Amino acid sequence: FEFVGRMLPTAFFKQLGTPDKSPLWVALFLMSNIAFPIAGIKILTRREDKPNKRLAFFVFLVGVVSTAFHWNQCSLGSGSPVVHTWCLVDTTFSCVSGLVYLTHSWGTIRKRMLALFALAVVLLFDTSRFYTVTHSLWHVMSAFVAYRLVRDRDAFERQRR
């Protein structure tokens, strides 16, 4: 990972916020990734429809990769080439997952979900001294949006039947 990180050009994944170093804030920051498996479980345990295992898998995977990235970020610091590589991996998984969710939900996405997602994206790109809080909120909000996209699509399909 270090070799790859050193070879990466200067890009957004090298312009990271710095998490608060306090053990309590680090723990809360890392624990904010729990939102992803919670969303995955909610998707798998929906009673109204057959669970979408593929979408649940994507949201679980995003949580695992995000936790690995942020663990390294908190341990090694945001300037580490290893962290830059993890950021690239995390960004790739998140973007692919987002595209899968958008494709699945196309035509049934509610305006308030778009607004919530837009707000979440603003939080995603914050690198200020509030990074630990804003990025934690990004985790929770993006996992919630993923769950709601599935739920809203399922409700739309039920109404069409």
C-alpha angles and dihedrals in degrees: 000000000000092000092051091046092054091050095051115106119239103280142137093290088064093050098072132158117245117242118228109265096219109116091230093053092044090052092048091045093052092042091056085076088070085084089076098058089041089056089046092052091048089052092049095047099048106134098198097066143017106282116255100231093182093058092043089052092051094052091046090050092050088053094050094047092044092051091050091049095048093043088057091043091054093042102042103024131248093276095062118114088222089058091048090055092047089050090054091049092046093048092048093051092045094049094046090047091048091052091050091051093046091048091049092049101038111140094019102064111126122223093239090055089052089050092048091048091049090053090048090053090053088054090047093062097046111117096169126120086277091063094116092057099037094047091047088053088050089057093051096042096046092048089049092050090050091053093045093049089057093044094048092048091050091050090050091051091049091052091050092055 
